[in-house]
Amino acid sequence: MINIGILGYGYWGPNLVRNFNNSDQFKVKAVCDLDRIKLKPLQQAHPFINIDKTFDELITDSSIDAIAIATPISTHYDLSIKALQNGKHVFVEKPMADTSLKCMQLIEESEKRNLVLFVDHTFPYTESVNKIKHLITNNILGEIYYFDSTRVNLGLFDFDSSVIWDLAIHDLSIVEYLFDTKPISVSGVGKANIDGQPINIASISLNFNNNLYVHINVNWLSPVKIRKILISGDKKMLVYDDIEPTEKIKIYDKGIDVYDDLTINKIKYGYRSGDVNAPYLKQEEPLLKVVENFADVINGIDDPLLSRYQAMNIIKILEAAALSIRHGGKPESLI
């Protein structure tokens, strides 16, 4: 049994408490938050969880084996480095830190102390994304031409980060998980529609050495909530709609066939339109899979689906995208 303490009980903290409690590999010993009013319902539901410790007291508690961090992005580094220095395994919400340099420092600290540094990128643990991974790995879609995602909604403005750090990071984690190849450059455009506040609408493009092209559109000022990804291969195409309650993935036997017409000595094109298939997906909570994987990594019997180095690579892309946006869309190298 791994004793864990959870820092932060805001938006994501209750989900962490529920899933760590539901795991037979963890025992939630303590939860703390600067706003103690948030902890009252927790205390009523789980009277044996300690809510009286400060952040520092929880991190230095010798009975705690691991720390889960669900606090604002700007605090991730300071809390994570202190937890590692006190001999704790760290489970930190994405992003790992607010700069890639800080990410590297956390990685080095965890390696020096032989501790697990685990970043909670939840999407690779979903049945939907794993089905897409299977389709790509087994060449069902063929050579992938593009990955085009739209992740938009009305608010909530996160004044601790911009819309690309809040929303695009999800799609970047999916791209990092799905494709073995790495982007060579990134370009971005964006705008802050409210003076003095972070960028709230942005578009990011990733370029690769092969034919793959990735485009990510994010927005905090949309009248509707959209969570949709289009993936096109030379064999089949796919739509992943995360808001769809049942048929989240639809595979289209559609595409363009290219052939030589020897009678006129020209290349001709034909449009293919076949069946649409919606594969069955299990209804499972991905965060519990994340929690179980964290335990397996601590116990040395498995690896995370996204390594800490991959989590750092995502931050490098976000940094380069932000720089490109400031430079009016000029591509930034990732090599």
LINWO-V869657 format. One record per residue. N is the residue number from 1. RES is the residue in one small letter. D_FIRST is the distance of its C-alpha to the first C-alpha in whole Angstrom. Layout:
# LINWO-V869657
N:RES:D_FIRST + N:RES:D_FIRST
This chain:
# LINWO-V869657
1:m:0 + 2:i:4 + 3:n:6 + 4:i:9 + 5:g:13 + 6:i:16 + 7:l:19 + 8:g:22 + 9:y:22 + 10:g:26 + 11:y:26 + 12:w:23 + 13:g:21 + 14:p:20 + 15:n:20 + 16:l:17 + 17:v:15 + 18:r:16 + 19:n:15 + 20:f:11 + 21:n:11 + 22:n:13 + 23:s:10 + 24:d:8 + 25:q:5 + 26:f:5 + 27:k:7 + 28:v:10 + 29:k:11 + 30:a:15 + 31:v:17 + 32:c:21 + 33:d:24 + 34:l:27 + 35:d:29 + 36:r:27 + 37:i:29 + 38:k:27 + 39:l:24 + 40:k:26 + 41:p:25 + 42:l:21 + 43:q:22 + 44:q:24 + 45:a:21 + 46:h:18 + 47:p:19 + 48:f:16 + 49:i:15 + 50:n:17 + 51:i:20 + 52:d:22 + 53:k:21 + 54:t:23 + 55:f:22 + 56:d:23 + 57:e:21 + 58:l:18 + 59:i:18 + 60:t:19 + 61:d:16 + 62:s:15 + 63:s:12 + 64:i:11 + 65:d:10 + 66:a:11 + 67:i:14 + 68:a:15 + 69:i:19 + 70:a:22 + 71:t:25 + 72:p:28 + 73:i:29 + 74:s:31 + 75:t:28 + 76:h:25 + 77:y:27 + 78:d:27 + 79:l:23 + 80:s:22 + 81:i:24 + 82:k:23 + 83:a:19 + 84:l:19 + 85:q:22 + 86:n:19 + 87:g:17 + 88:k:15 + 89:h:14 + 90:v:16 + 91:f:16 + 92:v:20 + 93:e:22 + 94:k:25 + 95:p:27 + 96:m:25 + 97:a:28 + 98:d:32 + 99:t:33 + 100:s:33 + 101:l:33 + 102:k:31 + 103:c:28 + 104:m:30 + 105:q:29 + 106:l:25 + 107:i:25 + 108:e:27 + 109:e:24 + 110:s:21 + 111:e:23 + 112:k:24 + 113:r:21 + 114:n:19 + 115:l:17 + 116:v:16 + 117:l:18 + 118:f:18 + 119:v:21 + 120:d:20 + 121:h:23 + 122:t:23 + 123:f:26 + 124:p:25 + 125:y:23 + 126:t:25 + 127:e:27 + 128:s:30 + 129:v:30 + 130:n:28 + 131:k:31 + 132:i:34 + 133:k:32 + 134:h:33 + 135:l:36 + 136:i:37 + 137:t:35 + 138:n:38 + 139:n:41 + 140:i:41 + 141:l:42 + 142:g:44 + 143:e:45 + 144:i:43 + 145:y:46 + 146:y:44 + 147:f:41 + 148:d:42 + 149:s:40 + 150:t:40 + 151:r:38 + 152:v:40 + 153:n:40 + 154:l:41 + 155:g:39 + 156:l:37 + 157:f:38 + 158:d:36 + 159:f:37 + 160:d:35 + 161:s:36 + 162:s:38 + 163:v:38 + 164:i:37 + 165:w:34 + 166:d:33 + 167:l:34 + 168:a:35 + 169:i:32 + 170:h:31 + 171:d:33 + 172:l:33 + 173:s:29 + 174:i:31 + 175:v:34 + 176:e:31 + 177:y:29 + 178:l:32 + 179:f:35 + 180:d:35 + 181:t:38 + 182:k:38 + 183:p:40 + 184:i:43 + 185:s:44 + 186:v:43 + 187:s:46 + 188:g:45 + 189:v:47 + 190:g:46 + 191:k:48 + 192:a:47 + 193:n:49 + 194:i:48 + 195:d:50 + 196:g:47 + 197:q:44 + 198:p:42 + 199:i:43 + 200:n:43 + 201:i:44 + 202:a:44 + 203:s:44 + 204:i:43 + 205:s:44 + 206:l:42 + 207:n:45 + 208:f:44 + 209:n:46 + 210:n:46 + 211:n:47 + 212:l:44 + 213:y:44 + 214:v:42 + 215:h:43 + 216:i:40 + 217:n:42 + 218:v:40 + 219:n:42 + 220:w:41 + 221:l:44 + 222:s:44 + 223:p:46 + 224:v:43 + 225:k:40 + 226:i:40 + 227:r:37 + 228:k:39 + 229:i:39 + 230:l:42 + 231:i:41 + 232:s:44 + 233:g:45 + 234:d:48 + 235:k:47 + 236:k:46 + 237:m:44 + 238:l:41 + 239:v:41 + 240:y:37 + 241:d:37 + 242:d:34 + 243:i:36 + 244:e:37 + 245:p:35 + 246:t:35 + 247:e:37 + 248:k:36 + 249:i:37 + 250:k:41 + 251:i:42 + 252:y:46 + 253:d:48 + 254:k:50 + 255:g:51 + 256:i:55 + 257:d:56 + 258:v:58 + 259:y:61 + 260:d:65 + 261:d:68 + 262:l:70 + 263:t:73 + 264:i:73 + 265:n:71 + 266:k:68 + 267:i:65 + 268:k:64 + 269:y:61 + 270:g:60 + 271:y:57 + 272:r:55 + 273:s:54 + 274:g:52 + 275:d:49 + 276:v:46 + 277:n:43 + 278:a:40 + 279:p:37 + 280:y:34 + 281:l:31 + 282:k:28 + 283:q:27 + 284:e:23 + 285:e:21 + 286:p:21 + 287:l:19 + 288:l:16 + 289:k:17 + 290:v:17 + 291:v:13 + 292:e:12 + 293:n:14 + 294:f:13 + 295:a:9 + 296:d:12 + 297:v:14 + 298:i:11 + 299:n:11 + 300:g:14 + 301:i:15 + 302:d:17 + 303:d:19 + 304:p:19 + 305:l:22 + 306:l:24 + 307:s:23 + 308:r:24 + 309:y:27 + 310:q:28 + 311:a:27 + 312:m:29 + 313:n:32 + 314:i:32 + 315:i:32 + 316:k:35 + 317:i:37 + 318:l:36 + 319:e:38 + 320:a:41 + 321:a:41 + 322:a:42 + 323:l:44 + 324:s:46 + 325:i:46 + 326:r:48 + 327:h:50 + 328:g:52 + 329:g:50 + 330:k:51 + 331:p:48 + 332:e:46 + 333:s:45 + 334:l:41 + 335:i:42
